[in-house]
Amino acid sequence: MGSTPLHVQAAVEGIVDEAVVRRLFAEVGIVSFSVFPANGKRRLQQRLDGYNRAAEQSPWVVLVDLNHSAACAAELCRH
C-alpha cells in the first residue's frame, strides 16, 4: 500500500521567490505543494501570524529575502 505524499504549503514575496521554492521542493523530492505569492514583503509580513497558525495543522515554508532589511535572518525575525 503506497503512502500519501506530504503536502507542503509555501508563502513567498513574489514570482522569483515562487520559482526558488518550486526548485527547492523539486530538489528535495516534495511533489505535492501549494505556493502563495503575497505580492511583496510587507504583505507577506502582515500575514505571518496566519501562516504560523496554519503551520499548526500542516507543513508550511515562508520565504522572505533580506533586501538590506537586516544583516541576517535572525535579526529580521526580531523585528
N, C-alpha and C positions, 0 to 999 in steps of 0.2 A: 504494500500500500504506500503510495507516494505522500510526501508531506506537502503541506500548503506553503508556498513561498512567503517569506517575510515581506510584508508591505511597509515601506518606509515613506514618510511624507517629508517634504523639504520646503522651507521658506527661504527665498532669496531676494536680493535687491532688484535684479532685472535680468535681461536675456543673456548677458555674458555670464553672470553667476549661474543661471539655469544650465547653460552649456557645461560649465565646470562640474556642477552636481551630477548631471547626466553622465559625464565621462567618469567621474569618481565612482558612481554606482556601478557602471559597466565594468570598471576595472576590478571591483571587489565582488562582482557577481550578484548584485542586487538587481533583480529583473522586474520586480513589482514595486512601483513607486509613483508618487504624485509630486509635482513641483508647482509651487505657488509663488509667482513673481509679485512682489509688493509694490513695484514701480517707485523705488527709491529707498534710501537708507532710513530717512525719517519715518516713512510709513511702516517699514519693517520694524523699527524700534518701537513704534507705538503699539504694535501687535504682539510684542514679545510675551507679555503676560498670558495672552490667549494661546500662543503656541506652547508655552510652558504647561499650561493646564491640559492642553490636548496631549502632550507627551506623557501624561499620567496614564493614558489609555492605550497609546500606540507609539512606535518609534518615530521621532522627528529629528531632522537636522536643520539648523538655521545657519546660513552662510552670509556673513557680513564682512566686507573688506574694510580695512582701516582708513584708507584715503586721508592720511595725515590727521585723523581724528584722535589718535592715541599712539604712543610709542610701541605698544604691544597689545595683544588680545586681553590680557588680564586687566590692564589699565582701562580699556574700553568697557569691560564688564562692570567696573566700579562706577561708571558714570550713570 
